[in-house]
Amino acid sequence: MSNLPIACNLTTPELQERRTKVLEKVRATALEVKELADGFSYRLPSNDSVLADLLTLIQLEHQCCPFLRFGLIIEAANGPVSLELTGPPGTKEFLTSIFEAR
């Protein structure tokens, strides 16, 4: 895993546009962002729309950013949802650039 480049492989304009829209929705919904040693944790409200957006984001990012690790924690009793995005050195800078660039 450490030999994977910290870069996005997304090439088609349709996928880039879809990714941007989903990123914007997730970023706008985030209640809290915590810095981790190797990435970030995003806390979001628990509802069907947010969960659907998170699953779409994970699917898209998994296709284009093979260096990322994903952790999705769904708390009991409609508690908050946490998405952890982590990876090798350079991941935090990459995540900051894609979440802050828009």
C-alpha positions as CSV (number, residue, x, y, z in Angstrom):
1,M,0.0,0.0,0.0
2,S,2.8,2.4,0.7
3,N,3.9,2.4,-2.9
4,L,0.5,3.6,-4.2
5,P,0.7,7.2,-5.4
6,I,-1.3,9.8,-3.4
7,A,-3.3,11.0,-6.4
8,C,-6.7,10.8,-8.0
9,N,-7.1,8.5,-11.0
10,L,-10.5,10.0,-12.0
11,T,-10.4,10.9,-15.6
12,T,-13.9,11.1,-17.1
13,P,-15.7,14.5,-16.8
14,E,-18.9,12.8,-15.7
15,L,-17.3,11.0,-12.8
16,Q,-15.4,14.1,-11.8
17,E,-18.6,16.1,-11.8
18,R,-20.4,13.5,-9.8
19,R,-17.6,13.2,-7.3
20,T,-17.6,17.0,-6.9
21,K,-21.3,17.1,-6.2
22,V,-21.1,14.3,-3.6
23,L,-18.0,15.8,-2.0
24,E,-19.9,19.2,-1.6
25,K,-22.9,17.5,-0.1
26,V,-20.8,15.5,2.4
27,R,-18.7,18.5,3.3
28,A,-21.8,20.7,3.8
29,T,-23.3,18.1,6.1
30,A,-20.3,17.5,8.3
31,L,-20.9,18.4,11.9
32,E,-17.3,17.9,13.0
33,V,-13.9,17.1,11.5
34,K,-11.2,15.5,13.5
35,E,-7.6,15.2,12.5
36,L,-6.2,11.7,12.8
37,A,-2.6,10.5,12.6
38,D,-3.0,9.3,9.1
39,G,-6.1,11.2,7.8
40,F,-9.4,12.6,9.1
41,S,-12.7,11.6,10.7
42,Y,-15.9,13.3,9.6
43,R,-18.9,13.2,11.9
44,L,-22.3,13.6,10.2
45,P,-25.9,13.3,11.1
46,S,-27.6,9.9,10.8
47,N,-30.3,9.8,8.1
48,D,-30.9,7.9,4.9
49,S,-29.8,10.7,2.6
50,V,-26.5,11.2,4.4
51,L,-25.9,7.4,4.4
52,A,-26.6,7.2,0.7
53,D,-24.3,10.1,0.0
54,L,-21.5,8.5,2.1
55,L,-21.8,5.2,0.3
56,T,-21.7,7.0,-3.1
57,L,-18.6,8.9,-2.0
58,I,-16.9,5.8,-0.7
59,Q,-17.7,4.0,-4.0
60,L,-16.4,6.9,-6.1
61,E,-13.2,7.5,-4.0
62,H,-12.5,3.8,-3.9
63,Q,-12.4,3.8,-7.8
64,C,-10.2,6.8,-8.2
65,C,-8.0,6.9,-5.1
66,P,-6.8,3.4,-4.4
67,F,-4.5,4.6,-1.6
68,L,-7.4,5.6,0.7
69,R,-8.7,3.5,3.6
70,F,-12.4,3.9,4.5
71,G,-14.0,3.4,7.9
72,L,-17.7,4.0,8.3
73,I,-19.1,3.9,11.8
74,I,-22.9,4.1,12.3
75,E,-23.8,4.6,16.0
76,A,-26.8,2.9,17.6
77,A,-30.2,4.6,18.1
78,N,-29.8,7.0,15.2
79,G,-26.6,8.4,16.6
80,P,-24.1,10.2,14.5
81,V,-22.2,8.6,11.6
82,S,-18.5,8.8,11.3
83,L,-16.5,8.5,8.1
84,E,-12.8,7.9,8.5
85,L,-10.5,8.5,5.5
86,T,-6.9,7.5,6.1
87,G,-3.9,6.3,4.2
88,P,-0.1,6.5,3.8
89,P,1.9,9.7,4.4
90,G,0.6,12.5,2.2
91,T,-3.1,11.5,2.6
92,K,-4.0,14.3,5.0
93,E,-2.6,16.9,2.6
94,F,-4.5,15.3,-0.3
95,L,-7.8,15.2,1.7
96,T,-7.4,18.8,2.7
97,S,-6.9,19.8,-0.9
98,I,-10.0,18.0,-2.2
99,F,-12.3,19.1,0.7
100,E,-11.0,22.7,0.9
101,A,-10.6,23.4,-2.8
102,R,-14.3,23.9,-3.5
